Amino acid sequence: GIKQKKEKKMRLTKFTVLLLLLSVISFNTLEAQVKTTSKNWKSPTFTIDVAPSFVLPIQESRGNNIGEFFSFKNYGTKVGFGAMFNFKFGLGREGQYRPYITLGYSQMQGKDNNTAYIGNNIINTRYPFYGDSIPTPGAGSSEIILRIPHIGVGFEYAVTKADKKKRMWYPFFGVEFLASVITGIYRQTSNNAPAANTPGVETGYTIKSDLRVGVGAGLGAAFRFGKSFGLSVGGKYKLFNLIGKKSDVLNEVNKMNLLDKSAPDLNSNLSKDRNMGSLEFYIGLTIFMGKTKK
């Protein structure tokens, strides 16, 4: 009887040890699963944004018609699109201070299905024209496109404590300095141009590229759908030609300068600076890399 009691006690001890061992293994497995699926992610050390944007021309970028480009009131554009790439560095305890590098492209354009604004279909004299002269319009159609690739540096503050428990989203705001190469094209089809200047055929006129320095400011929010990815939405104001405005004379066939600096001595219609601004609204992919130490 004593022997049987000892064997039973040993079986109970082995069973208890096995049960404890299984409990420890199960607990560790569960804990690992919780850590894997938890949405309590730490702030990223690096963030990459890739996003297309809708561009709304404002200030002197925007006009009622393309004719206002030739009378030097504005650039005659009404709508546009663009894209941006941002690489952000998370500094601070929670990565809330974020200097960043930005690459972007903005395009603004306008269209007129009734008018060709260079009636004789050619510019082969001094531009801008002398005195108060501007091109004489005629029947036809026309389109103007401004293309603005840009590179810049900025600083952003992310409100990482907006979602204290899970960090599934956070708002941010910031400012940036931009260097832009502004260029473009005006093209038209004139219905009544002289025969020598190909009536009824589309003609292109180059807006020569020039470098400008500007600024931007924006705000938005990032949403995390996983540890390493999510999306960002937001809006930015950009002024592309804050510094470097210039107006000078050009003597090349069917080519024009930006003429964004007041220069009434060149043409009386150039009576004020033309600021090239835009509002840009975006939504795109965000990639989160690394994590801050807390």
Sequence and secondary structure as in RCSB ss.txt:
>XXXX:A:sequence
GIKQKKEKKMRLTKFTVLLLLLSVISFNTLEAQVKTTSKNWKSPTFTIDVAPSFVLPIQESRGNNIGEFFSFKNY
GTKVGFGAMFNFKFGLGREGQYRPYITLGYSQMQGKDNNTAYIGNNIINTRYPFYGDSIPTPGAGSSEIILRIPH
IGVGFEYAVTKADKKKRMWYPFFGVEFLASVITGIYRQTSNNAPAANTPGVETGYTIKSDLRVGVGAGLGAAFRF
GKSFGLSVGGKYKLFNLIGKKSDVLNEVNKMNLLDKSAPDLNSNLSKDRNMGSLEFYIGLTIFMGKTKK
>XXXX:A:secstr
 HHHHHHHHHHHHHHHHHHHHHHHHHHHHHHHHHHHH       SEEEEEEEEEEEEEETTB SSTHHHHTTS  
 B EEEEEEEEEEE BSTTS EEEEEEEEEEEEEEEESSEESSTTS   S BS STT     EEEEEEEEEEEEE
EEEEEEEE GGGGTTT SEEEEEEEEEEEEEEEEEEEEEESS  GGG TTSEEEEEEEEEEEEEEEEEEEEEEES
SSSEEEEEEEEEEEEEEE      B STTEE    S  TTT TT  S   EEEEEEEEEEEEEES    
